[in-house]
Amino acid sequence: PADAIITALGSAAPRWVRESGMAVDDAGFISVNQHHQSPSHPHIFAAGDVAARTDRALAHSGVHAVFAGPVIAANLRNCLAGEKPRAAYHPRAHNLYLMNTGDGSAIASYGPFAAQGGWVLRLKHWIDRRWIAKYAALAKKA
């Protein structure tokens, strides 16, 4: 018996991507190379829930989008300078996934390991606050 069953089906590509004329994979996600650059439209870069790597399978995850962000920023700077993209995103073997369950606890997943509890939620809040503080400091410098 269970109090609740939640089905998480994953992400789906938005219709506009398939209709855009960009190269897409069979599921309709924007095809990108290791530089997160569209092979059909080299001035377009994409990551996260809208993109699919052509060189490797990569989960449609915010974790990958966050880590691909600096790579995309470097490649955009290269393109604006008339150079080819040089930075590539190399995902880690495992990533930490944290999900707030809304009841004062959270679920953690890292490779084959999983945990849940209030301490996981405190860890999630601590990581989130550090991440936001980092970008708030950058915004103040701009």
C-alpha positions in Angstrom: 0.0 0.0 0.0 1.1 3.6 -0.6 -0.2 7.0 0.4 0.5 8.4 -3.0 1.9 7.2 -6.3 3.6 9.8 -8.5 4.4 9.1 -12.1 7.3 11.2 -13.5 7.3 10.9 -17.3 10.2 13.1 -18.1 10.4 16.0 -20.5 8.9 16.4 -23.9 10.2 18.7 -26.6 8.0 21.8 -27.3 6.3 21.7 -30.7 7.9 25.0 -31.8 11.3 23.2 -31.8 10.2 20.7 -34.4 8.6 23.4 -36.5 11.7 25.7 -36.3 13.7 24.1 -39.1 16.5 23.3 -36.7 18.0 19.7 -36.7 16.1 17.7 -34.1 16.4 14.1 -32.8 13.6 11.6 -33.2 11.8 12.9 -30.1 11.9 16.5 -31.4 14.7 17.9 -29.2 17.2 20.3 -30.7 20.3 18.3 -31.8 23.5 19.7 -30.3 27.1 18.6 -30.4 29.6 18.5 -27.5 29.7 22.4 -27.6 25.9 22.5 -27.3 25.8 24.0 -30.7 23.1 23.2 -33.3 24.7 21.5 -36.3 22.1 23.0 -38.7 22.2 26.5 -37.2 25.7 27.1 -35.8 24.7 30.4 -34.2 22.2 28.6 -31.9 23.3 26.9 -28.7 20.9 24.9 -26.4 21.0 22.9 -23.2 18.6 21.3 -20.8 15.1 20.2 -21.5 15.1 21.4 -25.1 18.3 19.8 -26.3 19.7 16.4 -27.1 23.4 15.7 -27.6 24.3 14.0 -30.9 27.5 12.4 -29.5 26.2 10.8 -26.3 23.0 10.1 -24.4 22.4 12.8 -21.8 19.4 13.0 -19.5 17.1 16.1 -19.9 18.1 17.5 -16.6 18.5 20.9 -15.0 21.7 19.7 -13.5 23.2 19.3 -17.0 21.8 22.6 -18.1 23.4 24.4 -15.2 26.8 22.8 -15.8 26.6 23.4 -19.6 25.8 27.1 -19.0 29.5 28.2 -18.7 30.4 26.1 -21.7 27.7 27.8 -23.8 28.8 31.2 -22.5 32.4 30.6 -23.6 31.3 29.3 -26.9 29.1 32.3 -27.5 32.0 34.6 -26.8 34.1 32.7 -29.3 31.4 32.9 -31.9 31.0 36.7 -31.4 34.7 37.0 -31.8 34.5 35.2 -35.1 36.1 32.0 -33.7 34.8 28.4 -33.6 33.4 27.1 -30.3 36.2 25.4 -28.3 34.6 24.6 -24.9 32.9 21.2 -24.5 30.6 20.0 -21.8 31.8 16.7 -20.3 29.2 15.4 -17.9 30.1 13.7 -14.6 29.5 10.0 -14.2 26.9 10.7 -11.5 25.0 13.9 -10.5 23.3 14.7 -7.3 19.5 15.1 -7.7 17.5 16.6 -4.9 13.7 16.9 -4.8 11.6 18.6 -2.1 8.7 16.4 -1.2 6.7 19.2 0.3 6.4 17.6 3.7 9.5 18.9 5.4 11.8 16.3 3.8 13.4 15.7 0.4 14.7 12.8 -1.7 18.3 12.6 -2.8 19.7 10.4 -5.6 23.3 10.1 -6.5 24.2 7.2 -8.9 23.1 4.0 -7.2 22.5 5.7 -3.8 19.3 7.3 -2.5 18.2 8.9 0.8 15.3 10.8 2.2 14.5 12.9 5.2 14.6 16.3 6.8 18.4 16.3 6.6 18.2 16.0 2.8 15.9 19.0 2.6 18.4 21.0 4.7 21.1 19.9 2.4 19.0 21.0 -0.6 18.3 24.4 0.9 22.0 24.9 1.7 23.1 24.0 -1.9 20.3 26.2 -3.4 21.2 29.2 -1.2 24.9 28.9 -2.1 24.0 28.7 -5.8 21.7 31.8 -5.7 24.2 33.8 -3.6 26.9 33.1 -6.2 24.7 34.5 -9.0 23.4 37.4 -6.9 27.1 38.5 -6.3 27.8 38.3 -10.1 24.7 40.4 -10.8 25.9 43.1 -8.3 29.2 43.3 -10.2 27.5 43.8 -13.5 
